[in-house]
């Protein structure tokens, strides 16, 4: 579904990602770990196509199409969706209006989806304005449920979320990734940035990657990587010469 | 019930469309009274609401001796050259609305002031809401589509009695060569509420106004909301002022300003001079194309018991907001329009749905031009 090859990305004239190679097949979920500032969010934003993330070389092929140079909304139409870690607040734009503007769903369908993530009272509130950590995540999940992307990029879905919300979030994300569908028929793929690995309590991931200083240092079983990082920290990854 | 707007036949189809955008309902489905003045001719005054009277100003001054106490009272004749010009007129025109004690009418009255053939239109309006009454007035001011130059000078004096509530919504639809000088003032008595809404999103040469509300009775409230767009060549010098002249009074002045190349000066002034008074000024400006938005909020307190604040922000649409919506599938243009629509969405509590619909229609019409 997604093939990233030899990707180099610059932000403000400084190269932040070096020679990234990543292949995510249909139905697969991958976990991306790494210390703060290692470039994880940069990778997601470069794939989404945000301004300020300049691709100096390499390629990003999604569903067989090169998407470098494609406007953000065309990538969204192609099936890429993103859960933002720090979404902007949009003063005056009601969440319900945003959902109506970005979909063909009627108000009843939107209301029902909002209820499924306890967000029905927020439809008449300005988007993300004054939302708590958990509310922001639920708002993001709601937007993705409306959008139904084939490939989900989730930027730290656990951060700022209490236990009760984490339970809801975990189940909803598993649903978005069609974890309830048999692996043979599963169409949805995902790339999840996580520091804690809590999300793995709710869904199985197929592969894990560790990104340090803009380079992928390790590919492997996500639970083993998580355990290794918990036990020995990222310093061990730097010393590891496996790759 | 009132009849249709009289002599509407003499107005061209194109002008009727322009007037409709200022809130004029020819069929009067959602209006309980109507006043229509073309240049200096009053062609219609009709009111079907019991306990509410609409009269041309001359008729009102002749019919009720006491109306003269309200004439040039809230606004001083000598305020400036425009009020002096109006005071000199031997044949004043304009509308007087009188809402009798305790009468509450939710359906709006409409006042339409249409500049068509004369170089200058002048009007003097007086709205009197007696104790416990409630009225909504929608004033639509427009010029004919073929009118190249001209001026509109208007004085409006509003008196909100004890426990009364007046909602005044003014929608302007002028031409690039028209200059407009409204001079308005409102006096609000104890427990009274005054809501003023102003919308101007079409080209005009200049508009200059600074309406003032004086809250003279305890617990009185005033709220001014303005939604304005300055197109290239337009200069909008707008402000609103509230004087908190009694205990427990409060006010809010809210402005959303957009320039697509014109100039907006957004003034605001709150004077807190009594205990337990509160006031807030909020001005948000979007510069879509190079132009000027100059916010000048002033808050002035004279004793410890007043709490006044202001916030003003001027800038362009944040890139990350546009990209956020693009990531949900909107094109850059769609994302921008959606954000602008939200920016202008100033829902005013207590505003009747029909007035909100009118404001939304004016926004929708202007938006297609962004």
Interface residues (C-beta under 8 A of the other chain):
Chain A: X48 X50 X51 X71 X72 X73 X76 X77 X81 X82 X84 X87 X88 X90 X91 X92 X93 X94 X97 X98 X101 X102 X103 X126 X127 X143 X147
Chain B: X284 X318 X319 X320 X321 X323 X324 X325 X326 X327 X328 X329 X330 X331 X332 X334 X335 X338 X339 X341 X342 X343 X344 X345 X346
